[in-house]
């Protein structure tokens, strides 16, 4: 970890204008060439994090990368304090939703690490700092496990230079007018910031997502160092992907340890209670009123809710969702139907499309099928390789922990029907004109794979049960719909009472 020693970046390293001019044309050509190569492959995203102390040239470096590379395939994201919209969502939400697509570059300024440093430098901020580190490690591991190139630069100067930096813009001998770091958000005092940053870098430096500490005393030296590191890393990463040819495999082996599998009753042993029509007619308006009142109180308290529906085809997910939404204020909920990913979604990490749809404070997002597709249909039909769906258990646990830590009421429903009942409903869809639209070519295919889905669903529940599952017996639709409404009402009432 000696390369992360800040003192080694305070020695006053310089590079003359003549030497830099001799390097820059070749560097620029090489960067453009390797960027275009990565763009043509379109197999992985590039995430570049720029952080450091004010006066070390952080903003100049971002501007330089946009100038020297093709800006059509670069998106720059600079973050200040969370907006009201961002405050109502998990801390990583604003970063996930901006992640670059395969073949493109995301430049990040004052991003997740700056937020962590600000927390760690605060008095009594130790617990918050540790939580940030845990989230960062999980976030970056999720990106690199799926093949992303993640490069992190800490640009550094000593305290004297930091204090001497006036923040004024100036004329640069090589590039002309350039902006300073004056636009950076407020930072903690130098000593507190550097101390906390050293702890953060040590805790989040990995072989797959390394930190590079670069001295920023001399502009030419900083520029040449950052550009050379980027060129070499991007060249090596692109070459590794080229060597795989047209195979769809990605770097990364199976995780060393899968999440612990809890002992849960197997789905095929589930009892299937029934509810009479008369009992349903009495219970339905009562439970709808409970849901409406509880969600109204949750909205007032700023408590978000995610209701995630999984289960068999023809298990009653759609019917349960319709009864639930009928109980909610139309201004407060959003239903997200999940099908095969679009081209845009397929060019991102599989969790990207779910992070983007998370509800604001007080809102409700209902997912009709979910992120568990990774360990269900993608596993069974081999759309995901074994290392991918095996890793997904830990990735999903991290995702759901992020939601729970942010105060999201997460309700996971498995709508269960027996194979016999599923077959009866699929035949009914075939024979009933107004139900035929529900039947797709994949429904019978999945029915034939009932046993494989049963095994995958049991393992999914066992390994991803930190946020508990609500298994809904669905052979009787009346019973299932009332059980879903009761579960939502109970959870929201409990969350509201806890916040009071």
C-alpha positions, 0 to 999 in steps of 0.5 A: 500500500506504499503507493497510497502514501500521501507523503510520496505525493508531496515531493514536488515532482515536475515535468517541463513544458518541453517534455510534456509537449513531446509526450502529449501528441503520442498520449492523445493519439493512443488514448483516442485509439484505445477509446475507439477500440473499447467503443467498438467492442461495447463489452464493458463500461469505464468508470473513472473517479476523480477525487482529491484536495482543492488545488490539486487540479481535479477539475482541470483533469476532468476537462482534459479528459473530455478534451483529449478523448472523444466526448461523444462517448463520455458523460461527466457527472459532478455531485454536490450535496444531495438534492431533495429528490436524492435525499428521499432515496438510498445514498447510491441511487444517484450514482447507479442511475448515471452509470455508463453503458458498455463501451462508454466512459463515466467521469465522476467528480465529488462522487461516492468517495467524497460523500464518505470523506465528508461523513468521516471527517465529521465529529461523531461520524465514525459509524456513518463512515463505516457504512459508506465504506461497506456500501462502496466496497460492495458497489465497486465489487458489483461493477468489476465482477461484471467486467467494468473497468474502474479507475480511481485517482486521488490528486494530492498537494501538501497543505501549504500549496493547498492553502496557497491555492487562490481558486482563481482561473489562469492562463496555462502555457500549454492549454491556454485558459483553464478553470481551477478547483474553485467550483468543487463543493466545500471540503473538510479542513485539510488535516481532517480530510487527508486523514479520513481520505487515507483511511478510505483509500486503504479500505476501498483499494482493490486489485480490480478497482485500484486507487492511484495517488498522483501529485498535483503540484505540477500541472504537466506531471499530473496530466501526464501521470493520469493520462498514462495510467488511464491509457495503460489500464484501458489498453490492458483491459481492452486487450483482455476482452479482445482475447475472449473473442466473441464469447459472452463470458466475463471476468470473475470466478465464482464467489469464494462463499455464497450467502448462507442458505437458511433452512426454509420449508420447501415450496412444494410443501406449502399449504393452500388455504381457501377463502369463500366468496362471501368471506372475500367480499367482506374482507376485500373493502376492509383491507383496501381501506387499511392499505389506503390509510397506511400508505397515506400515513407513510406518504406523509411520513416520507416512508418509501415502499417497494413491493416486488412480485415474483412467482409462477406464470398464471400465479395471480401476480397481475390480479394481486397488483391490480387489487393493490393499486386500486387501494392506493392514491394514483399520485403516489404509486408506479408499476414497473413491468419487467420483461426482457431487457431493452438494448439500453438496459442490456448495455448496463449492469442488470441491477441498473434498471431497478435502481433507476425505478426506486420510489421517492420518499413517501412513494410506492414502486410495484415491480411485476417481476424483479431482479430475481430473474437473474437467479430464475429464468436467466439461470434456468434458460442459461441467459446468465452463466453460472458465475453470473447467477451465483454472484447475483445472490450476494449482489442482490443481498447488497442491493436489498440491504441498501434499500433497508438501510435507507428506510425503504419498506421492501416487500418481496412476494412469491406468488405460488401455485401448484403445477396442476393449478398452473396447467389448469389456468394456462388451458383456461387462458387458451380457451377464453378469448378475453384471457388469451392476451395473457398467454405467451409462448414462454408460459408453456415452456416454463410450465415444462420446467416446473421442477427446475424453477421450484429448485431455483426458487427454493435456493433463491429464498434460502440465500436471499432472505435477509429481507424476508419473503412473503410466500403467498399460497395462490391456488385460491385467488381470493385468499392470495389477494387478501393476503397480499393486501393484509401484508402491505397494510401490516408492513406500512402500519408498522413502519409508520408507528416505528417512525412516530 
